């Protein structure tokens, strides 16, 4: 669960970087051990936080996390980000999984932040799987399911000792789906003002989840895309941490965006990889999606507040013919003004240079006006 990519291996980093990363990792390990001892004295015990899964008719990718919680605490509660960030992981917890009430006895253990091809030589016949040192469980489950992307089609359930089973949606993508959408979250569909660190921190940690604001017109844009491509899956690929998954999931539902799997980031420092960078996280999950759905072409949606333009241009270059279009939502001056403006630098990125059509705009409505004619030509 801690495989370093070539660029992220700690031994290739400068000495000061290696020292800081190892120090932070050790501090996190000490905090984890102390906090575990404390909550056990409070009679807390492991529960499962289930995350939305996705897959094909033949296999599914399932992710969940085991954390310590009081006896009557409920999984998936809508809470402020600060509470989610302070979750106490329950490492190496035995978890039983089932899909539509059918137990999974053969699973493949996935590897955090690295794409895992389905490899039947790694199948493990067992009644349970075991979460990693940070409480995460990444599974590839082999099965036969009727495809369906509606939330009521399939459910994946998890259970641990002394807790009732908990469940999450499982989106089974049909082979007939030829177009998929990969979308960022922060400042693409949800206003967080990521280029302004203190505002981004407040919005992530302390803002009431029910008061999070949607980027104007983006839900309309997504709904129109869903109408044009019936059955197209929406993947929300974000650098936000898994700790705030319930907040983002409820936001998507409350603001009328098409439902779909969330592919978020583990912020717990690892001994070898530390914390994956935003571009690394997005590139590796994009690789996974490209391989999971080899006949599917993708529309990539992001914003110019961080590194989406260059990341998406890289994806288009690595996978020629697989990207239908790139959508970059342009941040307003109010959203992007921060430390960069004081130093005379820009806090946004330029439009990506690529052969793939790129559509830009400050709102979903502006983007839709220029993008709609192109999407209609794709349907012909």
N, C-alpha and C positions, 0 to 999 in steps of 0.2 A: 504493500500500500504506500510505498514511498520510492517510486522509481524515478530517477532524475533523467530529464531529457538532456541532450548534449550541451545545450546552451545554459542550462540551469544547474548543472552539477556544481556542488559547492567547491570542489577542488580547482575549478577554473576561475573562481572569483578572486578578486584582490584580497590580500591578507586582512585588511580592516573589515571588509564585507564578511569574510568567513568568521572573524571574531564576533562581530555583532550578531550574525545569524545564529551562531552556536550559543551565544549568551542568551538571546531571546528564547531559543528553543528550550534551553535548560530551565529558564525561569518559568516558561509555560508548563514544563513537565512537573516542576515543584508545585506550582499553583494547582495543577490538576490532581496531584497526589494528596495535597493537603485538603483541598475542597472536597475530594471524594471521601476522605476520612470524616470530615465534619458532617456532611449530609447523611452519611451512614449512621452517625450518632443521632441524627434527627429522625431516623427511621424512614428516610427516603430510599427508594429502590428503582431499578431501571424501568423505563417505559420506552416505547418506540414512537418516533416522529416519522410518519410515513410521507413520502414524497411521490408525486405523480410519476408513473412509469410510462414507457412507450415501447413499441416494437412492431413486429410483423406477425403474420399468422403462424410462424414457425418458432419464434423466440421473442423474449421481452427483456428489456433492460430495467432493472428495479433498483431503486436507491432508497435507503432509509437511514435513520440515525438513532442510536440508543443513548438516552440521557437520564440522569437522575431527576426524580421529581417526587413531590409529596404524594401520599396515598390516593387522594381524591383529585389530583390534577388530571386535566384532559389534554389529549394530543390535539394539535392543530388549532389551538386557541388563537384568536386575533389579539396580539399583544404588541406593545411598543418595542422598537428595535433593541433598546438597551436591555430589556429582559431576555430577549432571544440571544443577544451576544454574551450574556452571563450564564448561559446554559452549562451545566456540569456534565461532561461526557461520561458515559458508562462504558468503558472499554471492555472488549472481549466478552460480550454478552451473547448468550445463545438465543437465536431468533428462529422461529418457525414461520415459513411463508406459504401462502396458498393463493391461487388465482381462481376466482368464482367458486370458492369453497373446496377446491381440489388441491390437496397438499402438494408442494413441490419437493420431490425427493431427489431430483437430479439438477444441480445448479453448477454454474461456473463462477468462481470468485473473480470479480473484476479488480482492476488496479486503478487507484485514484489518479485522476488527471492524465491518464494515458489510455488511448483507444484500445479496446480489447476485441479482437475478432472472435467470432464464435469458434471455439476450439474444443471439439468433443473429447480430445485426449485429456483435457483438464476437468472434465465433468466429475463432480463429486456426489456419490450416492450417500445421502445422509438425511436424517430427519430434521436437521437444523444447520444453520450457518452461524459464524461467529463474527461479530463486529470488530473493527480494527481499534488501534490505540486511541483514536479520537471519537470512537463510537459509530463510525460510518460503516455501512454495509452496501457494497456495490455488486449486484448479482446479474448474471445472464442466465435466464431460465428457458429451457427448451420445452415446447408444448405444441399443441394444435388448437388454434382459436379462430373463430369466425371474425374477420376484420370488422372494426367499427371504431369511429372516432368520437361518437357521442359519449358524454360522461357516464351515461347509465349502461353502456354496453358491457364493460368488464371492470372488475374490481380486484385489486391485490390486497391481501390481508396479512398482517404480521402479528405475532403473539410472542410474549416473553412470560416468564414465570411470575405469578401473582398479579397479572394484569389481564384485563379483557382485551380481546383482539381489536386492532385498529386497522383501518383500510384507507385506500386512496384510489383514485381513478387510474385505469390502465388503458392508454390509447393504442389500439392495434391498427396500424396504418395499412390500408388495402394496397395490393400491388397495382391497382388501377390508378392510384393517385400519382400523377406525373409532375405536379408542381407542389413545392413546399415553401413555407415562409420561415426564415430565421430572423428573429427580431431581438434587438437590445431592449432593455427596460428603462434604465435611468436616463432621463431627458430625451428619450425617444417616444415612449408612451406615457411615462410618469415624470412629472417635474420634480427634480431633486437638486438642480443647480450644481452638478458634480464638479465643474471647473472652479467653484468657490469653496475651498475646503471646509470652512466653518459652517457654511450653510448646508453643504452636503452632509456633514456630520450631524447637524441638528435634525435635518429631515430624516436621516437614516435611524438615529437613535432615540429621539425624543418626541418627534411629531406624532400626534394621534393618527394611527393608520387610517381611520375613517375620514381624515381631513386631507389626505394626499390628493393632489390635483392631477388631472389628466391633461396631456398636451392637447390643445384644441384641434379637433378634427381628425385625430389619429384613429379613434375608434370607428369613425365613419369610413376612413380609408381602408382599415382592415376588414370591416364588414363588406365593403364593396369588392375587395379582392376575394373574400370567401364566397361571395355570390358569383363572381366570374369563374372561379375554380372550385366547384362543389367537391367536398371531400378533401380539400387541401389541408394538410396538417400545419399548425402554427407551433413553432418551437421558440420559447423565450430564453435566449442565451444571454446571460448577464453576468457581470463580475460581482454582483451583490452576493453576500454570503448566504449559505443555506440557513443560517440562524434567523433570517427574516423571510423565509419561504412562505409562511402562512400569510404575512402581510401582503406580499406581492400577489399571491394566488387570490386573496380576497379582493384586491384592487382590480385585477383583471376581470373578475366576475362582476363586481359592482359597477364598473365603468363601461360595460358592454363590449369588451374585447373578446374575440374568439378564444375559447379555452384551449389549452394545450400544455405539454410538458414544460416544466421549468428546469433549465440546466444552469445551476448556480455554482458558486466557488467555495471551496473549503479554505477558510482563513486560519485554521490551526497550523502553526509552524511545524514543519516536518524536518527531521535531522538532515536529509539529503537535499530536498527540493525547497525547503522553507515554505514560502507562500507563492503559488504560481502567479505570474504577472497576468494582467488583463488580456493582452494579445495572445500569450501562450495558452491561456484558458480557452479563449474563443477559437483559436486555430485548431486546437486538439479536439474540441467537441465538433467543430465543423468537419474535420477529417472523419470523425466517428459517424456523423450523419450522412456524409457522402458515401461511405462504405456500406452503411446499413440500408440505404435506398439508392442503389446504383443506377436505376432508371429514372430517378427524380431530378428535376431541375429546381433551383432555388431562387427566391427573391430575398435579398439581404437588406435588412432595414436597421439603420442606426442613426447616430447623430454626430455632429462635428465637434462636440465638446471634449472628447477624449481621443481615442485612437481608432475609432471605427473606420474612417475613410481608408487609412493605410492597411488596416487589418483585412477589410473586405476586398481591397485591390489585390492583396496577397492571395486570398482564397480564390479569386477569379483567375489569377495567373496560374495557380497550382492546379486548378481543375477547369481547363478550357472547355467551353460548351456546357458547363453545368450550372452557370449562374445566368439567370434570365435578366435580372436587373438589380441595380444597387440603389437604395433609397437613403438619402442622408437628410435628416431633419436639421435645419440650421437654427442654432440657439440665438435668441434675441440678445441685444447688448446687456440687458438687465441680468439675464441668466448667466452670461459668460464673463461678466466683469468681476475681477478678483485681483489677486496678487500680480497676475501677469500684466494687467493694464498699468499698474503702478511702476513696474520695471520696464515698461515700453514694449513688452512682448505681446503676442497674441495668444489667447487661451483656446482658440478653436483651430481646427485643421482645415486645409484647403480641400476642394473637391478632388476625389481620387482620380488618378490618371489611369485609365483602363479602356479596353475595347468594348466592355460591357456598358449598355446604356445606364446613365446615372441621372437620377431625378432628385432635385433638391427643393426645399421650401421651408418656411418657418412654421407652417401648420399643415395638418393632414389634408385640408381642403385645397391648399395651394399645390401640394404634391399631386393630389388626385387629378387636378385639371390637366397637368402635363403628362401624367403617367397613364391615364385611362385610355387615350387613343392607342398608345403602344401596346397595352395589354390586350386590347381588342384585336390588334393585328396578330398577336401570338395565338389567339384562339382560332384564327382562320385556317 
